[in-house]
């Protein structure tokens, strides 16, 4: 069984949301900017799974991310 990774790249985001790879890069840049504004370090081209899920689906896991 494949373990879910903590960070997602553009390919994974595009498959997860059924969007183009270019649109997934746009979302990743936008969400990384939000995280930077909150004082978090970010990795270009990657987004934490928990943050993406909280922004897209409204899921929250208070142990992993705080808004």
NUTINU-607800 format. One line per 4 residues: number of its first residue (from 1); their letters; for each residue x, z, y of N, C-alpha, C. Coordinates in Angstrom, 2 decimals, padded with zeros to 5 digits. Layout:
! residues N
NUM> A> X,Z,Y,X,Z,Y,X,Z,Y | ... $
This chain:
! residues 67
1> XXXX> 000.85,000.00,-001.17,000.00,000.00,000.00,000.90,000.00,001.24 | 000.60,-000.87,002.18,001.39,-000.96,003.41,000.94,000.13,004.39 | 001.91,000.86,004.90,001.63,001.92,005.86,001.40,001.31,007.24 | 000.44,001.85,007.98,000.18,001.37,009.33,001.34,001.77,010.24 $
5> XXXX> 001.84,000.80,010.98,002.95,001.10,011.89,002.42,001.73,013.17 | 003.28,002.54,013.79,002.93,003.22,015.03,002.80,002.23,016.19 | 003.70,001.24,016.23,003.72,000.24,017.30,003.23,-001.10,016.76 | 002.48,-001.82,017.59,001.99,-003.15,017.23,002.66,-004.20,018.11 $
9> XXXX> 002.94,-005.37,017.52,003.47,-006.48,018.31,002.34,-007.48,018.59 | 002.65,-008.55,019.29,001.63,-009.52,019.71,000.95,-010.19,018.52 | 001.71,-010.48,017.46,001.10,-011.09,016.27,000.06,-010.17,015.66 | 000.41,-008.89,015.54,-000.52,-007.92,014.94,-001.75,-007.72,015.82 $
13> XXXX> -001.55,-007.66,017.13,-002.68,-007.49,018.05,-003.60,-008.71,017.98 | -003.03,-009.91,017.95,-003.86,-011.11,017.91,-004.68,-011.18,016.62 | -004.11,-010.78,015.49,-004.87,-010.75,014.23,-005.93,-009.66,014.24 | -005.57,-008.51,014.75,-006.48,-007.36,014.78,-007.73,-007.65,015.62 $
17> XXXX> -007.53,-008.34,016.76,-008.63,-008.57,017.70,-009.18,-009.99,017.64 | -008.60,-010.83,016.78,-009.01,-012.24,016.67,-008.92,-012.95,018.02 | -007.76,-012.80,018.66,-007.50,-013.46,019.93,-006.20,-014.24,019.82 | -005.92,-015.07,020.80,-004.68,-015.85,020.78,-003.48,-014.94,021.01 $
21> XXXX> -002.33,-015.42,020.60,-001.10,-014.66,020.78,-000.79,-014.48,022.27 | -001.07,-015.52,023.07,-000.80,-015.40,024.50,-001.71,-014.34,025.14 | -002.96,-014.26,024.72,-003.88,-013.25,025.25,-003.43,-011.85,024.82 | -002.89,-011.74,023.61,-002.41,-010.43,023.16,-001.22,-009.98,023.99 $
25> XXXX> -000.34,-010.91,024.40,000.77,-010.56,025.29,000.24,-010.07,026.64 | -000.82,-010.68,027.14,-001.42,-010.25,028.40,-001.93,-008.81,028.27 | -002.63,-008.51,027.17,-003.14,-007.15,026.96,-001.99,-006.15,026.82 | -000.97,-006.52,026.07,000.17,-005.61,025.88,000.84,-005.30,027.21 $
29> XXXX> 001.05,-006.33,028.03,001.66,-006.09,029.36,000.78,-005.17,030.21 | -000.53,-005.42,030.20,-001.46,-004.60,030.99,-001.45,-003.15,030.51 | -001.55,-002.95,029.20,-001.58,-001.58,028.68,-000.24,-000.88,028.84 | 000.87,-001.61,028.71,002.18,-001.00,028.95,002.33,-000.58,030.41 $
33> XXXX> 001.80,-001.37,031.32,001.83,-001.02,032.74,001.07,000.29,032.97 | -000.10,000.42,032.32,-000.89,001.65,032.44,-000.10,002.85,031.91 | 000.57,002.67,030.78,001.36,003.76,030.20,002.53,004.12,031.10 | 003.19,003.13,031.68,004.29,003.40,032.60,003.80,004.17,033.82 $
37> XXXX> 002.63,003.81,034.33,002.05,004.52,035.48,001.77,005.98,035.16 | 001.53,006.28,033.87,001.29,007.65,033.43,002.59,008.38,033.09 | 003.72,007.68,033.22,005.01,008.32,032.99,005.59,008.12,031.61 | 004.98,007.28,030.79,005.50,007.02,029.44,006.52,005.91,029.46 $
41> XXXX> 007.46,005.96,028.54,008.39,004.86,028.32,007.67,003.83,027.46 | 007.94,002.55,027.68,007.31,001.49,026.90,008.36,000.56,026.33 | 007.95,-000.21,025.34,008.80,-001.23,024.74,008.13,-002.57,024.99 | 008.85,-003.46,025.62,008.32,-004.78,025.95,007.84,-005.49,024.68 $
45> XXXX> 006.63,-006.02,024.73,006.10,-006.78,023.60,005.50,-005.94,022.50 | 005.44,-004.63,022.70,004.86,-003.72,021.71,003.96,-002.71,022.41 | 002.96,-002.23,021.65,002.02,-001.25,022.19,001.72,-000.22,021.10 | 001.62,001.06,021.45,001.24,002.05,020.43,-000.16,001.75,019.88 $
49> XXXX> -000.28,001.78,018.56,-001.57,001.52,017.90,-002.67,002.44,018.46 | -002.36,003.72,018.61,-003.36,004.69,019.07,-003.88,004.33,020.46 | -002.99,003.89,021.35,-003.42,003.54,022.71,-004.29,002.29,022.70 | -003.89,001.28,021.93,-004.69,000.06,021.83,-006.08,000.38,021.30 $
53> XXXX> -006.14,001.15,020.22,-007.43,001.49,019.63,-008.29,002.30,020.59 | -007.67,003.18,021.37,-008.47,003.97,022.33,-009.01,003.08,023.45 | -008.23,002.10,023.89,-008.67,001.21,024.96,-009.70,000.20,024.49 | -009.55,-000.32,023.29,-010.44,-001.36,022.78,-011.69,-000.78,022.14 $
57> XXXX> -011.51,000.21,021.26,-012.62,000.73,020.48,-013.14,002.09,020.95 | -012.40,002.73,021.85,-012.82,004.05,022.31,-012.37,005.17,021.39 | -011.55,004.85,020.36,-011.04,005.88,019.45,-010.07,006.76,020.20 | -010.10,008.04,019.87,-009.11,008.95,020.43,-008.62,009.88,019.35 $
61> XXXX> -007.34,010.15,019.36,-006.70,011.13,018.52,-005.85,011.95,019.46 | -006.34,013.08,019.86,-005.69,013.87,020.91,-004.28,014.29,020.54 | -003.93,014.28,019.24,-002.57,014.63,018.85,-001.60,013.53,019.24 | -002.08,012.27,019.28,-001.19,011.15,019.51,-001.14,010.70,020.96 $
65> XXX> -002.25,010.75,021.66,-002.26,010.18,023.02,-003.26,010.94,023.89 | -002.93,011.14,025.10,-003.82,011.81,026.04,-004.03,010.90,027.24 | -005.28,010.79,027.66,-005.61,009.96,028.84,-005.71,010.81,030.07 $
